[in-house]
């Protein structure tokens, strides 16, 4: 077994002034630890709010079926589910090609009234050969270009 060499105290300090391993001196490490805990709590809260808001959709859409009418038109049948039928809403549906690229899009305005679940047929013009369709999403906030002018 070897013995520790005599080290100059002016350079390395004495064994009494050294802190034990795992117990750093000063408040810097405490500040970092508290900051890490605060950051983790903030991330957990943000993820929780995102999940809650994501599940709270007033309007949803699912694709029921599709059919290619011709080389530049895709016909989709979609089911739109609304919580409140007194609020107008709109949905976006797409036509896609073999490479899964979007080749056509249609905005579908759903006026007030009707059933909570509606099956709607929509034709989507496309700029290339469509092979399938898809749903992009829905909202109750109608864009200004879709509002009726009186």
Backbone bond lengths (Angstrom), bond angles and torsions (degrees), N, CA, C in turn:
res aa  C-N    CA-C-N  psi(-1)  N-CA   C-N-CA  omega(-1)  CA-C   N-CA-C  phi
1 X - - - 1.435 - - 1.515 108.69 -
2 X 1.289 117.00 138.07 1.457 119.83 -177.95 1.514 110.17 -95.49
3 X 1.274 115.05 156.45 1.458 120.74 178.44 1.505 108.38 -104.33
4 X 1.325 116.93 146.69 1.457 118.47 -179.97 1.518 110.58 -65.88
5 X 1.316 114.64 141.31 1.465 120.09 179.09 1.513 109.06 -74.31
6 X 1.306 114.57 153.58 1.461 118.61 175.46 1.515 108.08 -71.81
7 X 1.313 115.15 121.06 1.456 120.20 -179.55 1.516 108.15 -108.96
8 X 1.320 116.06 144.12 1.469 118.12 178.83 1.531 110.70 -65.75
9 X 1.332 116.44 124.08 1.464 121.98 -178.81 1.515 111.58 -64.95
10 X 1.338 117.83 -29.83 1.459 119.62 -179.73 1.527 111.28 -67.93
11 X 1.318 115.68 -26.43 1.459 119.12 -178.36 1.522 112.22 -92.81
12 X 1.327 118.47 -42.97 1.455 122.37 -172.95 1.522 114.23 -107.92
13 X 1.302 118.56 -9.86 1.454 121.59 -176.63 1.514 110.42 81.66
14 X 1.302 115.14 173.12 1.458 119.41 -179.81 1.514 109.70 -98.46
15 X 1.308 116.52 164.45 1.462 120.42 -178.93 1.523 111.37 -67.16
16 X 1.309 119.18 -24.27 1.459 121.31 177.82 1.528 111.70 -72.33
17 X 1.356 117.35 -31.39 1.464 120.02 -177.51 1.526 111.96 -85.33
18 X 1.331 117.73 -16.00 1.465 120.53 -179.97 1.521 109.77 -75.23
19 X 1.313 116.09 140.76 1.462 119.15 178.52 1.520 108.94 -85.37
20 X 1.320 117.31 149.69 1.463 119.80 178.21 1.526 110.58 -63.52
21 X 1.310 116.20 153.60 1.456 121.22 -179.80 1.526 108.60 -63.04
22 X 1.346 115.75 134.89 1.458 120.32 179.35 1.515 113.25 90.97
23 X 1.312 118.27 -6.59 1.458 121.02 178.33 1.523 108.67 -124.91
24 X 1.320 117.08 84.26 1.457 119.52 -178.42 1.522 111.61 -68.17
25 X 1.314 114.04 154.99 1.459 120.02 178.56 1.519 110.00 -86.31
26 X 1.292 117.15 159.91 1.453 122.83 173.81 1.517 113.18 83.85
27 X 1.334 114.43 178.18 1.465 120.19 -176.96 1.526 112.40 -101.61
28 X 1.318 118.28 -3.96 1.468 120.58 -177.70 1.520 111.38 -59.29
29 X 1.313 117.37 -43.80 1.463 119.35 -178.96 1.524 111.12 -68.60
30 X 1.317 117.52 -32.47 1.463 120.32 177.80 1.529 110.59 -68.36
31 X 1.326 116.10 -38.87 1.464 120.54 178.39 1.530 109.74 -64.81
32 X 1.329 116.99 -42.51 1.464 120.58 178.80 1.529 110.38 -63.38
33 X 1.315 117.85 -42.44 1.468 121.41 -179.88 1.525 110.98 -64.45
34 X 1.325 117.49 -44.46 1.466 121.15 179.23 1.530 109.94 -65.03
35 X 1.327 116.72 -41.45 1.468 120.17 177.15 1.517 111.89 -61.70
36 X 1.324 116.95 -39.53 1.462 120.68 177.64 1.513 112.24 -64.01
37 X 1.325 116.71 -41.30 1.467 120.58 178.61 1.524 110.23 -65.32
38 X 1.322 117.40 -43.00 1.471 121.01 178.84 1.527 110.29 -62.89
39 X 1.326 117.12 -41.09 1.460 120.97 178.76 1.529 111.21 -63.68
40 X 1.310 117.68 -42.44 1.467 121.07 178.98 1.530 111.26 -63.97
41 X 1.327 117.61 -41.50 1.467 121.06 178.19 1.529 109.89 -63.78
42 X 1.334 117.46 -41.96 1.464 120.83 179.38 1.526 111.14 -63.71
43 X 1.320 117.58 -40.09 1.463 120.85 178.74 1.525 110.46 -65.57
44 X 1.313 117.71 -42.56 1.468 121.26 179.61 1.525 110.61 -63.16
45 X 1.329 117.59 -42.00 1.468 121.20 178.38 1.526 110.44 -64.56
46 X 1.335 117.70 -43.72 1.464 120.98 -179.30 1.525 111.42 -63.37
47 X 1.316 117.69 -43.24 1.465 120.91 178.83 1.531 110.30 -65.31
48 X 1.315 117.76 -41.09 1.460 121.20 178.01 1.518 112.24 -61.41
49 X 1.321 117.22 -44.02 1.471 120.53 178.61 1.520 111.17 -65.10
50 X 1.333 116.80 -38.67 1.465 120.55 178.70 1.526 110.41 -61.80
51 X 1.314 116.82 -44.92 1.464 120.60 -179.00 1.526 110.88 -65.28
52 X 1.314 117.73 -42.61 1.468 121.32 179.61 1.525 110.72 -63.69
53 X 1.332 117.69 -45.47 1.463 120.78 -179.37 1.521 111.67 -68.45
54 X 1.313 117.25 -33.03 1.454 120.82 -179.74 1.522 111.58 -67.93
55 X 1.306 117.44 -36.41 1.454 121.17 -179.07 1.524 112.52 -81.02
56 X 1.317 118.19 -12.17 1.457 122.32 -176.71 1.528 109.71 -96.18
57 X 1.332 116.91 67.62 1.449 121.87 -179.89 1.521 109.15 -101.05
58 X 1.326 115.64 130.06 1.455 119.91 179.31 1.524 111.49 -80.23
59 X 1.340 116.98 -23.24 1.459 122.31 -178.58 1.525 108.07 -135.82
60 X 1.318 116.38 135.62 1.465 119.77 175.19 1.524 108.96 -137.28
61 X 1.322 115.33 158.28 1.458 121.06 -177.23 1.524 109.08 -137.28
62 X 1.326 115.66 142.30 1.460 121.75 173.43 1.525 108.30 -135.65
63 X 1.322 115.91 144.75 1.456 120.05 179.30 1.524 109.10 -83.28
64 X 1.320 116.66 127.47 1.460 121.28 179.51 1.527 110.90 -91.70
65 X 1.340 116.83 -44.43 1.453 120.63 -177.37 1.523 109.34 -161.73
66 X 1.328 115.38 167.75 1.460 119.78 176.02 1.522 109.49 -146.52
67 X 1.340 114.51 159.86 1.453 120.95 179.94 1.524 107.81 -154.33
68 X 1.331 116.72 135.02 1.463 119.49 175.09 1.524 107.55 -85.95
69 X 1.325 115.79 118.10 1.460 121.69 -179.15 1.524 109.59 -76.46
70 X 1.324 115.90 -49.79 1.458 122.58 174.83 1.528 107.73 -151.50
71 X 1.322 117.33 -168.99 1.465 120.43 -175.11 1.522 113.65 -70.48
72 X 1.317 117.55 -8.30 1.464 119.13 -179.51 1.529 112.97 -131.04
73 X 1.321 117.71 16.99 1.467 120.72 -179.91 1.525 110.16 -142.66
74 X 1.320 115.36 131.38 1.465 122.18 174.86 1.521 107.58 -116.41
75 X 1.327 116.82 132.58 1.462 121.67 177.82 1.529 107.83 -106.54
76 X 1.336 115.46 127.94 1.461 121.42 177.97 1.520 109.72 -117.91
77 X 1.321 114.92 146.79 1.454 121.79 167.83 1.520 105.69 -114.02
78 X 1.322 115.71 122.70 1.461 120.63 -176.42 1.521 109.56 -124.22
79 X 1.317 115.33 149.66 1.459 122.02 174.51 1.520 108.05 -105.56
80 X 1.325 115.63 119.73 1.462 122.03 179.79 1.522 107.80 -106.84
81 X 1.323 116.09 126.17 1.464 122.07 179.61 1.517 108.50 -113.66
82 X 1.341 115.93 124.35 1.465 120.65 179.79 1.520 109.94 -121.75
83 X 1.333 116.02 138.71 1.461 120.92 175.26 1.525 111.11 -72.30
84 X 1.336 116.40 -39.80 1.462 121.79 -176.10 1.524 108.32 -127.40
85 X 1.319 117.17 110.64 1.466 120.27 -177.71 1.525 112.96 -79.19
86 X 1.324 118.04 -4.46 1.464 120.12 177.72 1.520 111.90 -85.48
87 X 1.326 116.83 -3.40 1.464 121.62 -179.87 1.528 108.16 -109.46
88 X 1.353 117.92 125.48 1.463 118.60 176.58 1.530 110.29 -68.45
89 X 1.308 115.42 154.98 1.462 119.48 180.00 1.517 108.85 -149.20
90 X 1.325 115.22 173.34 1.452 119.05 176.14 1.518 109.21 -146.29
91 X 1.324 114.91 155.47 1.461 121.78 179.55 1.523 108.60 -133.21
92 X 1.310 115.87 158.47 1.458 122.25 177.59 1.526 107.99 -118.57
93 X 1.337 115.69 128.30 1.459 121.93 176.30 1.525 108.10 -121.08
94 X 1.332 116.08 154.57 1.461 120.53 -175.29 1.520 110.83 -132.03
95 X 1.324 115.01 156.32 1.462 122.92 169.80 1.520 106.88 -109.94
96 X 1.338 116.77 138.85 1.461 120.13 -177.99 1.529 109.88 -127.25
97 X 1.346 115.32 155.89 1.459 120.89 179.96 1.528 110.40 -101.17
98 X 1.336 116.25 -170.92 1.470 120.52 -176.64 1.520 113.21 -61.30
99 X 1.321 117.76 -31.44 1.471 120.53 -179.77 1.526 111.91 -86.71
100 X 1.324 117.30 11.31 1.470 124.46 179.65 1.533 112.45 66.92
101 X 1.314 116.84 20.16 1.461 121.31 176.24 1.528 108.79 -86.50
102 X 1.320 115.36 145.26 1.461 120.23 178.57 1.521 108.99 -74.43
103 X 1.332 116.61 123.25 1.460 121.06 179.92 1.525 112.11 -116.70
104 X 1.310 117.57 -0.56 1.455 121.68 177.18 1.514 110.02 -166.05
105 X 1.321 114.88 152.52 1.468 120.29 -178.34 1.518 108.62 -147.88
106 X 1.320 115.62 144.29 1.457 120.83 177.98 1.514 108.41 -140.20
107 X 1.331 115.80 134.25 1.462 121.62 173.89 1.524 107.23 -95.25
108 X 1.299 115.53 129.64 1.455 122.17 -173.41 1.524 108.82 -112.99
109 X 1.331 116.92 112.98 1.462 121.69 179.17 1.523 109.29 -87.82
110 X 1.322 116.08 127.81 1.464 121.70 179.25 1.526 107.31 -112.66
111 X 1.339 117.96 107.99 1.465 119.98 -177.54 1.528 111.28 -72.85
112 X 1.316 114.88 172.17 1.467 120.01 178.70 1.522 109.99 -65.86
113 X 1.318 114.84 158.82 1.460 120.42 179.07 1.516 111.46 92.23
114 X 1.310 114.28 -179.59 1.461 119.79 179.69 1.517 111.83 87.11
115 X 1.315 114.71 -173.67 1.458 121.19 -179.10 1.525 110.93 -81.88
116 X 1.314 115.28 163.86 1.466 120.09 177.79 1.523 110.89 -67.06
117 X 1.333 117.13 -33.62 1.468 122.03 176.25 1.519 107.76 -118.56
118 X 1.332 116.57 123.06 1.459 121.43 -178.69 1.522 109.52 -126.84
119 X 1.321 116.78 138.52 1.470 121.10 171.01 1.519 106.79 -97.98
120 X 1.320 115.48 124.93 1.463 121.41 -174.82 1.523 108.66 -124.05
121 X 1.332 115.48 136.99 1.463 121.48 175.32 1.522 107.94 -97.92
122 X 1.317 117.08 132.81 1.458 120.60 179.99 1.527 109.23 -139.22
123 X 1.343 115.80 133.59 1.460 121.80 175.96 1.524 108.72 -97.53
124 X 1.324 115.95 132.41 1.462 121.68 -177.55 1.525 108.51 -115.27
125 X 1.343 118.33 114.60 1.460 119.19 173.85 1.534 109.29 -70.56
126 X 1.340 116.14 142.73 1.464 119.06 -177.76 1.521 110.17 -129.05
127 X 1.319 115.94 157.10 1.457 121.71 -179.50 1.530 111.97 -95.56
128 X 1.339 116.62 -3.50 1.462 122.31 178.36 1.528 107.69 -147.64
129 X 1.308 117.84 177.86 1.454 121.77 -178.01 1.528 110.58 -66.52
130 X 1.342 118.74 111.78 1.468 119.89 179.17 1.528 110.52 -82.74
131 X 1.330 115.88 143.84 1.463 119.82 178.13 1.522 112.28 -121.75
132 X 1.316 117.20 -18.22 1.459 120.58 179.30 1.519 108.65 -157.00
133 X 1.293 114.61 179.33 1.453 120.15 178.09 1.505 110.04 -132.22
134 X 1.301 114.88 171.35 1.452 120.09 178.78 1.511 110.11 -154.74
135 X 1.318 115.17 165.68 1.456 120.82 176.33 1.518 107.88 -111.79
136 X 1.320 116.02 136.87 1.456 121.58 -178.81 1.517 110.88 -95.25
137 X 1.325 117.03 -43.78 1.456 120.39 179.73 1.512 111.67 157.47
138 X 1.332 115.18 178.63 1.465 122.01 -177.49 1.522 110.11 -137.69
139 X 1.321 115.23 162.83 1.458 121.11 176.92 1.522 109.09 -157.06
140 X 1.321 115.15 158.87 1.465 120.17 172.77 1.526 110.94 -99.41
141 X 1.312 117.49 -3.80 1.461 122.00 175.35 1.524 107.67 -90.93
142 X 1.317 115.82 103.50 1.458 121.09 -175.37 1.529 108.99 -79.12
143 X 1.349 118.73 129.46 1.462 120.59 176.17 1.525 110.68 -65.47
144 X 1.313 116.02 153.81 1.467 120.55 -174.77 1.526 112.15 -63.11
145 X 1.324 119.14 -31.45 1.468 119.89 -178.67 1.531 112.46 -72.56
146 X 1.330 117.73 -10.17 1.464 120.47 179.10 1.524 113.06 -102.86
147 X 1.313 117.49 -5.24 1.463 120.51 -178.96 1.518 110.21 -72.58
148 X 1.322 115.26 145.42 1.456 120.75 177.70 1.521 109.19 -75.38
149 X 1.330 116.43 133.56 1.468 119.73 174.82 1.521 107.76 -99.71
150 X 1.313 114.93 136.67 1.468 119.68 -176.60 1.492 110.89 -113.15
